[in-house]
Amino acid sequence: MARLLLTAEGYTEQRFALELLKEHLAKHEVYLSKPRLASLGKKKGHVHRGGLVRYEPVKEDIRRWLKEDQDSNAYFTTIFDLYALPGDFPGSDEASKLADPRARVRKLEEAFGEDIQDPRFIPYIQLHEFEAILLSDPAAFDCLYQEHARQIDQLKKLCKDYKSPELIDDGEQSAPSKRIEKEIPEYHGAKATAGPIIAAEIGLETIRDKCPHFNDWLTQLEGLNKNAPDQ
């Protein structure tokens, strides 16, 4: 069985991976261990985690992890948001010149992989942030926020304007999470628990259909165990 070690930007992504991706990948004989949170750097010998403020501590942490586990069946990946990605992230200058967000995120992932320099590393950056996944089907917010039927309808109307929720922009007030919080303010303080619950309500099949960049990544992860039987 292939083993997958994942670095998540925050608690929301960490729980999403554990509650949805782990069971799914196990069907493909890929074992996902508990994801670690992104490193904020060391202070007094202790590694502080959660959030992506600077790239260098993350790079050092991933390289350290790769060095500690050199098993050829161990693979490493990430879930980071394109939204508010730190300016020192590799490929940022080149990517900023690209108008197409899909091309931008591919450039960043390519530069990220080249900087880590390990064939077992699979860089993944979510377009534009985790909450794009939840906008694959805004009706699913009803599972937690039934009292916000009118606001959920507003989110449905918003999504009709985009071919994919991954293309909803990364403006400071118009990124996916900001649009959700505008309609459902309660989501802001509950995203680490609410996000994975809503994603589970939507289901991976719908998310994959609506979010092609996410689908490409998950397809790659599914194929890590070359000896697994066809599903």
Secondary structure, 3 states (H helix, E strand, C coil): CEEEEEEECCHHHHHHHHHHHHHHHHCCCEEECCCEECEEEEECCEEEECCCCCHHHHHHHHHHHHHHCCCCCEEEEEEEECCCCCCCCCCHHHHCCCCCHHHHHHHHHHHHHHHHCCCCEECCEECCCCHHHHCCCHHHHHHCCHHHHHHHHHHHHHHCCCCCHHHCCCCCCCCHHHHHHHHCCCHHHHHHHHHHHHHHHHCHHHHHHHCHHHHHHHHHHHCCCCCCCCC
